[in-house]
Amino acid sequence: MERRQFVRNATGAAAWTALSASRVLGANDRVLVGIIGCGGRGRTVMREMLRAPNTELAAACDVYDTNAARAAQDFSAGQAKTVKDFRRLLEMKNVDAVQISTPDHWHAIPTVLALEAGKHVYVEKPFALTVREGRAMVEAARRTGRILYPGTQHRSAPHIAEAARMVQSGEIGDVSLVRVWNSGNIAPDVMKKQPDSGPPAGLDWDFYLGPSPTAPFNRRRFLTTYRLFYDYAGGYITDFGNHRVDSVHQIMNATGPHTISAVGRRLCPDNAGDIFDLHLVTYQYPNFIMEYVACWVNSNGIGGRSAGLNYYGMRGAYNRPHGFAFYGTKAALYVDRIGYETFPELEPGAPYEAPTPGETNLKYRAERKAFQGADATALHARNFIAQVRIGHKGAVDEMVGHTATLTCHLGTIAAKTGRTLHWNAQQEDFEGDAAASRLLTRDLRKPYDLIRI
């Protein structure tokens, strides 16, 4: 691997001269894109991006040659350039935008450097591995004027927008409690530990580890199961929870909590990794309370199924593993990635009187509604290309991504410290808790400390 040193400017970031090279795109001009991180999710999103008119893959980058070659072959019949070092991709002046779909610990560095190279950026969720890295990404987007678009596809889902209308119009009444849940079952050892080994051919393991601590190669630290380790990811709350927390912010028109308390446990010690497999967080917002629950030893989540409806992640006959619910005075609104339904409240009456069988004159405070939608990944990816083509940001911007991921991180920090934490959103810091504040960042391992956080 090349170890070229980049000249640093006064802020400590790598200095680039390509900012002025960013092209102004006409309606019929090709949008040239690059992909950094060519695993399964990266290829899924890139496939949808390339279905936008006049969009072409110029380069595929991955520290694992197999993945880069597969992306180039799948999307350009092998014509796209393949590189191991993302910095070589950023030197390509004809590239208008990049998709960053690396493991989480590599989100911030290529994002900041891509923005400074004049590229627009689509970055997968979670936005960043730490709060401070997220802030560095936000500042780079503002400094360069480039689009920084988070991969939280719920923002492009029409049924999520409709749920926001229902709540904000008062259709389900006043909402003071929101619940978010992610569940599955890895007990007792579905993700069991594996022995260390040599890395596969074509993988630069040191570059893969990058700014995270040195560790021997282990299959569980690589590809999809890297999320089991806090060195590379933020746990279930930033993986599954991030989308739903972002949707709560959209639906409730909220920007973040002020008080956070949490508990985290490892119930399956024979499984690989160190993330919590039971994680409960209570967030206090100015006008409501949100409860988050990740339980990875039972997949039923909160709420049952209604006949004829599909639910995201459902398996077998019973479970409803992912979702978020809004408890209004007129109705409860249950939402997931592919639909929503309302459960109306009865009008006031005898509090415990059971209805007579067959009774049809019950009066409810709201209508019963159900909507079956679809995953919005394809629409979200093409919306990014549309923003690139017009050259300015839309409603889904860097703060949307940063705030959702930041909120998730606060829940993990509260569980790790075991204390109720008070968050100052203006300063992006905890009030009076230096130990908790230290968990807002990490030390970047040399020589991969390419940005200042």
DONU-747589 format. One record per residue (C-alpha): residue in three letters; z, y negated, x negated. Coordinates in pm, whole numbers. Each point is the difference from the previous one (the first is absolute). Layout:
<nodes>
+-------+--------+--------+--------+
! kolmi !      Z !      Y !      X !
+-------+--------+--------+--------+
!   ala !      Z !      Y !      X !
...
+-------+--------+--------+--------+
</nodes>
This chain:
<nodes>
+-------+--------+--------+--------+
! kolmi !      Z !      Y !      X !
+-------+--------+--------+--------+
!   met !      0 !      0 !      0 !
!   glu !    -78 !   -348 !   -123 !
!   arg !    298 !   -222 !    -78 !
!   arg !   -172 !   -338 !      2 !
!   gln !    238 !   -292 !      8 !
!   phe !    -77 !   -268 !    253 !
!   val !     62 !   -366 !    -83 !
!   arg !    294 !   -129 !    204 !
!   asn !     25 !   -342 !    153 !
!   ala !    307 !   -217 !     41 !
!   thr !    122 !    192 !    303 !
!   gly !     -7 !    330 !   -186 !
!   ala !   -290 !    140 !    202 !
!   ala !   -320 !    131 !   -155 !
!   ala !   -251 !   -282 !    -38 !
!   trp !   -341 !     45 !    159 !
!   thr !   -308 !   -218 !     10 !
!   ala !   -184 !    168 !    285 !
!   leu !    146 !   -202 !    288 !
!   ser !   -299 !   -233 !     10 !
!   ala !   -230 !    303 !     18 !
!   ser !    100 !     87 !    357 !
!   arg !   -314 !    -10 !    212 !
!   val !    -64 !   -179 !    325 !
!   leu !   -139 !    267 !    234 !
!   gly !   -264 !    -53 !    261 !
!   ala !    -30 !    210 !    312 !
!   asn !   -262 !    228 !   -159 !
!   asp !    146 !     20 !   -350 !
!   arg !    147 !    325 !   -121 !
!   val !    377 !     18 !    -40 !
!   leu !     72 !    193 !   -321 !
!   val !    335 !    175 !     -3 !
!   gly !    201 !    204 !   -245 !
!   ile !    273 !    255 !     64 !
!   ile !    311 !     33 !   -217 !
!   gly !    174 !    324 !     88 !
!   cys !   -239 !    262 !    137 !
!   gly !    234 !    249 !    168 !
!   gly !    -25 !    117 !    359 !
!   arg !    118 !   -318 !    170 !
!   gly !   -206 !   -218 !   -230 !
!   arg !   -316 !    191 !     79 !
!   thr !     75 !     -7 !    374 !
!   val !     27 !   -379 !      5 !
!   met !   -296 !    -52 !   -235 !
!   arg !   -220 !    219 !    220 !
!   glu !     68 !   -237 !    292 !
!   met !    -49 !   -312 !   -213 !
!   leu !   -341 !    121 !   -107 !
!   arg !   -105 !     45 !    363 !
!   ala !      9 !   -378 !     34 !
!   pro !   -353 !   -145 !    -26 !
!   asn !   -132 !    -76 !   -349 !
!   thr !    303 !    134 !   -183 !
!   glu !    -35 !    206 !   -316 !
!   leu !    231 !    173 !   -247 !
!   ala !    -45 !   -136 !   -351 !
!   ala !    277 !    183 !   -186 !
!   ala !    267 !    264 !     44 !
!   cys !    315 !     -5 !   -213 !
!   asp !    266 !    267 !    -36 !
!   val !    217 !    128 !   -284 !
!   tyr !   -102 !    349 !    120 !
!   asp !   -369 !     53 !    -76 !
!   thr !    -41 !    253 !    283 !
!   asn !     89 !   -256 !    266 !
!   ala !   -217 !   -279 !   -143 !
!   ala !   -300 !    232 !    -27 !
!   arg !     50 !    124 !    355 !
!   ala !      8 !   -354 !    142 !
!   ala !   -313 !   -101 !   -192 !
!   gln !   -183 !    311 !    117 !
!   asp !    113 !    -26 !    361 !
!   phe !    -79 !   -368 !     47 !
!   ser !   -283 !    -79 !   -240 !
!   ala !   -162 !    334 !    -88 !
!   gly !    146 !    -44 !   -347 !
!   gln !   -150 !   -345 !    -54 !
!   ala !    328 !   -195 !     -5 !
!   lys !    159 !    -50 !   -338 !
!   thr !    314 !    208 !    -67 !
!   val !    284 !   -134 !   -216 !
!   lys !    354 !    106 !    -86 !
!   asp !    142 !   -347 !    -74 !
!   phe !     -6 !   -237 !    299 !
!   arg !    -41 !   -294 !   -237 !
!   arg !   -354 !    117 !    -80 !
!   leu !    -81 !    -20 !    372 !
!   leu !    143 !   -351 !     25 !
!   glu !   -232 !   -113 !   -280 !
!   met !   -301 !     75 !    222 !
!   lys !   -103 !   -344 !    121 !
!   asn !   -222 !    137 !    278 !
!   val !    296 !    163 !    179 !
!   asp !    111 !   -215 !    294 !
!   ala !    302 !    198 !    116 !
!   val !    219 !    292 !    -96 !
!   gln !    194 !    254 !    200 !
!   ile !    329 !     98 !   -167 !
!   ser !    124 !    337 !    120 !
!   thr !    200 !    116 !   -299 !
!   pro !    355 !    135 !     27 !
!   asp !    239 !   -279 !     97 !
!   his !    130 !    -67 !   -352 !
!   trp !   -350 !   -115 !   -102 !
!   his !    -66 !   -237 !    293 !
!   ala !    122 !   -332 !   -139 !
!   ile !   -155 !     -8 !   -348 !
!   pro !   -367 !     67 !     91 !
!   thr !     37 !   -218 !    311 !
!   val !    114 !   -304 !   -195 !
!   leu !   -258 !     51 !   -274 !
!   ala !   -278 !     61 !    252 !
!   leu !     81 !   -323 !    183 !
!   glu !      2 !   -187 !   -329 !
!   ala !   -337 !    156 !    -80 !
!   gly !   -140 !   -157 !    316 !
!   lys !     -5 !    315 !    211 !
!   his !    114 !     31 !    359 !
!   val !    249 !    286 !     39 !
!   tyr !     76 !    263 !    262 !
!   val !    331 !    160 !   -102 !
!   glu !    137 !    307 !    171 !
!   lys !    345 !     -4 !    149 !
!   pro !    273 !    -26 !   -108 !
!   phe !    -89 !   -338 !   -142 !
!   ala !    203 !     41 !   -321 !
!   leu !    263 !    224 !   -157 !
!   thr !    254 !   -284 !    -20 !
!   val !     65 !   -328 !    177 !
!   arg !    -62 !   -204 !   -315 !
!   glu !   -334 !    171 !    -60 !
!   gly !    -99 !    -82 !    356 !
!   arg !     86 !   -364 !    -60 !
!   ala !   -214 !     -1 !   -318 !
!   met !   -292 !    129 !    208 !
!   val !     50 !   -269 !    266 !
!   glu !     11 !   -275 !   -263 !
!   ala !   -315 !    133 !   -169 !
!   ala !   -187 !     -7 !    333 !
!   arg !    110 !   -357 !     64 !
!   arg !    -77 !   -109 !   -355 !
!   thr !   -351 !    143 !     -1 !
!   gly !    -97 !    -54 !    364 !
!   arg !   -123 !    358 !     23 !
!   ile !     54 !    230 !    299 !
!   leu !    289 !    245 !    -39 !
!   tyr !    -22 !    237 !    294 !
!   pro !    271 !    262 !     65 !
!   gly !   -105 !    347 !    115 !
!   thr !    223 !      1 !    308 !
!   gln !   -264 !    104 !    249 !
!   his !    221 !    -41 !    307 !
!   arg !    -88 !   -371 !    -32 !
!   ser !   -356 !     85 !    104 !
!   ala !    100 !    228 !    291 !
!   pro !    -74 !   -150 !    346 !
!   his !    286 !    191 !    162 !
!   ile !    253 !   -152 !   -243 !
!   ala !   -130 !   -346 !     90 !
!   glu !     38 !     91 !    368 !
!   ala !    359 !    116 !    -64 !
!   ala !     68 !   -339 !   -161 !
!   arg !   -137 !   -175 !    308 !
!   met !    218 !    211 !    230 !
!   val !    317 !    -79 !   -192 !
!   gln !    -65 !   -366 !    -73 !
!   ser !   -107 !    -73 !    360 !
!   gly !    324 !    145 !    133 !
!   glu !   -176 !    285 !    181 !
!   ile !    270 !    248 !   -107 !
!   gly !    279 !   -256 !     22 !
!   asp !    228 !   -124 !   -276 !
!   val !      3 !    228 !   -304 !
!   ser !    317 !     12 !   -208 !
!   leu !    -30 !    349 !   -151 !
!   val !   -290 !    161 !   -189 !
!   arg !      1 !    350 !   -145 !
!   val !   -235 !    137 !   -266 !
!   trp !     -9 !    364 !   -102 !
!   asn !   -176 !    228 !   -247 !
!   ser !     81 !    368 !     -6 !
!   gly !   -110 !    336 !   -127 !
!   asn !    159 !    317 !   -131 !
!   ile !      9 !     89 !   -370 !
!   ala !    315 !    214 !     27 !
!   pro !    104 !    192 !   -191 !
!   asp !   -257 !    -15 !   -281 !
!   val !   -348 !    -82 !    136 !
!   met !    -42 !   -245 !   -290 !
!   lys !    183 !    221 !   -246 !
!   lys !     20 !    -89 !   -367 !
!   gln !   -266 !    113 !   -244 !
!   pro !     29 !     43 !   -377 !
!   asp !   -144 !   -254 !   -243 !
!   ser !   -336 !     93 !   -152 !
!   gly !   -293 !   -146 !   -186 !
!   pro !   -218 !   -251 !    187 !
!   pro !   -339 !    112 !    133 !
!   ala !   -315 !    -68 !   -198 !
!   gly !   -137 !   -350 !     48 !
!   leu !    335 !   -161 !     88 !
!   asp !    150 !   -276 !   -213 !
!   trp !    362 !     72 !     89 !
!   asp !    147 !   -291 !   -196 !
!   phe !   -230 !   -244 !    179 !
!   tyr !     90 !    163 !    332 !
!   leu !    370 !    -65 !    -70 !
!   gly !    -95 !   -353 !   -106 !
!   pro !    283 !   -249 !     55 !
!   ser !    238 !    272 !    122 !
!   pro !    228 !    197 !   -237 !
!   thr !   -138 !    272 !   -225 !
!   ala !     28 !    349 !    151 !
!   pro !   -156 !    341 !    -73 !
!   phe !   -288 !    104 !    222 !
!   asn !    113 !    166 !    319 !
!   arg !   -230 !     85 !    287 !
!   arg !    246 !   -150 !    247 !
!   arg !    -26 !   -340 !   -177 !
!   phe !   -378 !      1 !     43 !
!   leu !   -246 !    -53 !    286 !
!   thr !    146 !      8 !    353 !
!   thr !    355 !    109 !    -89 !
!   tyr !     66 !   -292 !   -236 !
!   arg !    164 !   -165 !    301 !
!   leu !    302 !    229 !    -44 !
!   phe !    113 !   -211 !   -300 !
!   tyr !    133 !   -356 !     -1 !
!   asp !   -171 !    -57 !   -337 !
!   tyr !   -334 !     -6 !    179 !
!   ala !     71 !    -72 !    369 !
!   gly !    257 !   -139 !    241 !
!   gly !     82 !    310 !    205 !
!   tyr !    -85 !     82 !    359 !
!   ile !     85 !   -351 !    115 !
!   thr !   -280 !   -160 !   -207 !
!   asp !   -238 !    289 !     57 !
!   phe !     19 !     67 !    374 !
!   gly !    236 !   -280 !    102 !
!   asn !   -202 !   -284 !   -150 !
!   his !   -270 !     13 !    269 !
!   arg !    253 !      2 !    280 !
!   val !    219 !   -274 !   -142 !
!   asp !   -311 !   -215 !    -34 !
!   ser !    -89 !     72 !    363 !
!   val !    351 !    -98 !    110 !
!   his !    -52 !   -331 !   -177 !
!   gln !   -333 !    -46 !    177 !
!   ile !    125 !    102 !    344 !
!   met !    329 !   -193 !    -20 !
!   asn !   -159 !   -298 !   -179 !
!   ala !    261 !     37 !   -273 !
!   thr !    -11 !    -54 !   -375 !
!   gly !    306 !    183 !   -129 !
!   pro !    368 !     86 !     34 !
!   his !    303 !   -192 !   -122 !
!   thr !    262 !    279 !    -14 !
!   ile !    -53 !    362 !   -104 !
!   ser !    230 !    302 !    -10 !
!   ala !   -105 !    356 !    -74 !
!   val !     91 !    350 !   -107 !
!   gly !   -214 !    248 !   -192 !
!   arg !     52 !    369 !    -78 !
!   arg !   -174 !    290 !   -170 !
!   leu !     50 !    296 !    228 !
!   cys !   -242 !    235 !   -181 !
!   pro !    101 !     -3 !   -369 !
!   asp !   -232 !    292 !    -83 !
!   asn !   -303 !   -214 !     83 !
!   ala !   -171 !   -200 !   -274 !
!   gly !     57 !   -370 !    -44 !
!   asp !    283 !   -242 !     61 !
!   ile !    -89 !   -192 !    319 !
!   phe !    223 !      9 !    306 !
!   asp !    -95 !    267 !    255 !
!   leu !    242 !   -159 !    248 !
!   his !    -11 !   -380 !     13 !
!   leu !    147 !   -221 !    273 !
!   val !    -29 !   -379 !    -10 !
!   thr !    122 !   -271 !    238 !
!   tyr !   -186 !   -331 !    -32 !
!   gln !    127 !   -313 !    171 !
!   tyr !   -270 !   -255 !     87 !
!   pro !     70 !   -336 !    162 !
!   asn !    -87 !    129 !    350 !
!   phe !     24 !    379 !    -15 !
!   ile !    129 !    301 !   -189 !
!   met !   -229 !    264 !   -149 !
!   glu !    117 !    351 !    -82 !
!   tyr !   -203 !    209 !   -244 !
!   val !     50 !    376 !    -33 !
!   ala !   -174 !    234 !   -243 !
!   cys !    116 !    358 !     54 !
!   trp !   -184 !    266 !   -195 !
!   val !    192 !    306 !    116 !
!   asn !   -107 !    -21 !    367 !
!   ser !   -337 !   -113 !    130 !
!   asn !     81 !   -107 !    356 !
!   gly !     58 !   -368 !    -62 !
!   ile !     97 !   -205 !    305 !
!   gly !   -147 !     54 !    345 !
!   gly !   -180 !    290 !    162 !
!   arg !   -363 !     49 !     93 !
!   ser !   -186 !    -89 !    317 !
!   ala !   -250 !    247 !    137 !
!   gly !   -359 !    -61 !   -107 !
!   leu !     74 !   -245 !   -283 !
!   asn !    -42 !     48 !   -372 !
!   tyr !    246 !   -139 !   -254 !
!   tyr !    -48 !    -77 !   -366 !
!   gly !     99 !    291 !   -223 !
!   met !     93 !    230 !    289 !
!   arg !     23 !    371 !    -79 !
!   gly !     78 !    290 !    226 !
!   ala !    109 !    -56 !    357 !
!   tyr !    296 !   -233 !    -30 !
!   asn !     33 !   -253 !   -280 !
!   arg !    -76 !   -371 !     -5 !
!   pro !     56 !    -68 !   -371 !
!   his !   -103 !   -364 !    -45 !
!   gly !     30 !   -308 !    215 !
!   phe !    169 !   -326 !     89 !
!   ala !    162 !   -103 !    327 !
!   phe !     86 !   -333 !    162 !
!   tyr !    282 !      2 !    253 !
!   gly !    -55 !   -281 !    247 !
!   thr !    198 !    -88 !    310 !
!   lys !   -298 !     99 !    218 !
!   ala !   -142 !    296 !   -192 !
!   ala !      3 !    190 !   -327 !
!   leu !   -326 !    -11 !   -195 !
!   tyr !    -68 !    295 !   -232 !
!   val !   -280 !    -48 !   -253 !
!   asp !   -158 !    204 !   -275 !
!   arg !   -314 !    -15 !   -211 !
!   ile !   -225 !    133 !    274 !
!   gly !    142 !   -133 !    325 !
!   tyr !    286 !   -134 !    208 !
!   glu !    183 !     64 !    327 !
!   thr !    259 !   -184 !    205 !
!   phe !    303 !    142 !    178 !
!   pro !    102 !   -247 !    273 !
!   glu !    360 !    -72 !     96 !
!   leu !    114 !     45 !    360 !
!   glu !     93 !   -302 !    203 !
!   pro !    379 !    -44 !     31 !
!   gly !    166 !    249 !    233 !
!   ala !    262 !    270 !      4 !
!   pro !     46 !     66 !   -371 !
!   tyr !     24 !    380 !      5 !
!   glu !   -161 !     95 !    330 !
!   ala !   -263 !    270 !    -47 !
!   pro !   -322 !    -49 !    196 !
!   thr !    -68 !    233 !    290 !
!   pro !   -265 !    258 !    -96 !
!   gly !   -341 !   -131 !     95 !
!   glu !    126 !   -355 !     49 !
!   thr !   -284 !   -250 !    -54 !
!   asn !    157 !   -335 !     87 !
!   leu !    174 !    -56 !   -335 !
!   lys !    -47 !   -354 !   -125 !
!   tyr !    -59 !    -71 !   -368 !
!   arg !     13 !   -323 !   -198 !
!   ala !   -335 !     60 !   -172 !
!   glu !   -312 !    216 !     23 !
!   arg !    -30 !    337 !   -167 !
!   lys !   -280 !    -25 !   -257 !
!   ala !   -152 !    230 !   -261 !
!   phe !   -286 !    -55 !   -242 !
!   gln !   -165 !    247 !   -235 !
!   gly !   -158 !   -169 !   -301 !
!   ala !   -100 !    104 !   -352 !
!   asp !     80 !    -56 !   -365 !
!   ala !   -137 !   -339 !   -109 !
!   thr !    -70 !     77 !   -368 !
!   ala !   -378 !    -31 !     42 !
!   leu !     23 !   -332 !    183 !
!   his !    254 !   -135 !   -246 !
!   ala !   -216 !     85 !   -303 !
!   arg !   -303 !   -168 !    153 !
!   asn !    204 !   -305 !     96 !
!   phe !     78 !    -42 !   -370 !
!   ile !   -369 !      2 !    -87 !
!   ala !    -61 !   -257 !    276 !
!   gln !    264 !   -225 !   -157 !
!   val !   -157 !     41 !   -344 !
!   arg !   -339 !    -93 !    138 !
!   ile !    121 !   -324 !    158 !
!   gly !    218 !    -71 !   -302 !
!   his !    329 !    -99 !    160 !
!   lys !    317 !    164 !    130 !
!   gly !     69 !    102 !    355 !
!   ala !    323 !     70 !    187 !
!   val !     67 !    309 !   -214 !
!   asp !     94 !   -150 !   -334 !
!   glu !    222 !     60 !   -302 !
!   met !    321 !   -107 !    177 !
!   val !    -53 !    259 !    273 !
!   gly !     -4 !    273 !   -263 !
!   his !    278 !   -144 !   -212 !
!   thr !    241 !    -58 !    288 !
!   ala !    -37 !    348 !    148 !
!   thr !     48 !    177 !   -332 !
!   leu !    282 !   -234 !   -102 !
!   thr !    187 !     89 !    319 !
!   cys !    -30 !    369 !    -81 !
!   his !    129 !    -55 !   -353 !
!   leu !    301 !   -188 !    135 !
!   gly !     93 !    308 !    202 !
!   thr !     -9 !    218 !   -311 !
!   ile !    199 !   -247 !   -209 !
!   ala !    267 !    -19 !    272 !
!   ala !     28 !    381 !     -1 !
!   lys !     18 !     16 !   -380 !
!   thr !    274 !   -263 !    -20 !
!   gly !    190 !    124 !    305 !
!   arg !     66 !   -358 !    109 !
!   thr !   -107 !   -229 !    280 !
!   leu !   -240 !   -246 !   -160 !
!   his !    -87 !   -354 !    103 !
!   trp !   -356 !   -105 !    -68 !
!   asn !   -117 !   -354 !    -69 !
!   ala !   -368 !      4 !     93 !
!   gln !    -66 !   -346 !   -142 !
!   gln !    121 !    100 !   -346 !
!   glu !    -98 !    368 !     35 !
!   asp !    336 !    106 !   -132 !
!   phe !    330 !    140 !    118 !
!   glu !    289 !   -234 !     54 !
!   gly !    292 !     58 !   -234 !
!   asp !    -96 !    350 !   -120 !
!   ala !   -133 !      3 !   -356 !
!   ala !      0 !    380 !    -18 !
!   ala !   -224 !     26 !    306 !
!   ser !   -225 !   -275 !   -136 !
!   arg !    -64 !    205 !   -313 !
!   leu !   -160 !    266 !    220 !
!   leu !   -266 !   -248 !    112 !
!   thr !   -188 !     62 !   -325 !
!   arg !    -47 !    248 !   -284 !
!   asp !    -84 !     -6 !   -368 !
!   leu !   -367 !     66 !    -69 !
!   arg !    -57 !    250 !   -281 !
!   lys !   -204 !   -123 !   -295 !
!   pro !   -294 !    -24 !    -57 !
!   tyr !    -57 !    -15 !    377 !
!   asp !    205 !   -315 !     57 !
!   leu !   -319 !   -195 !     73 !
!   ile !    147 !   -241 !    254 !
!   arg !    321 !   -197 !     23 !
!   ile !    232 !     83 !    289 !
+-------+--------+--------+--------+
</nodes>
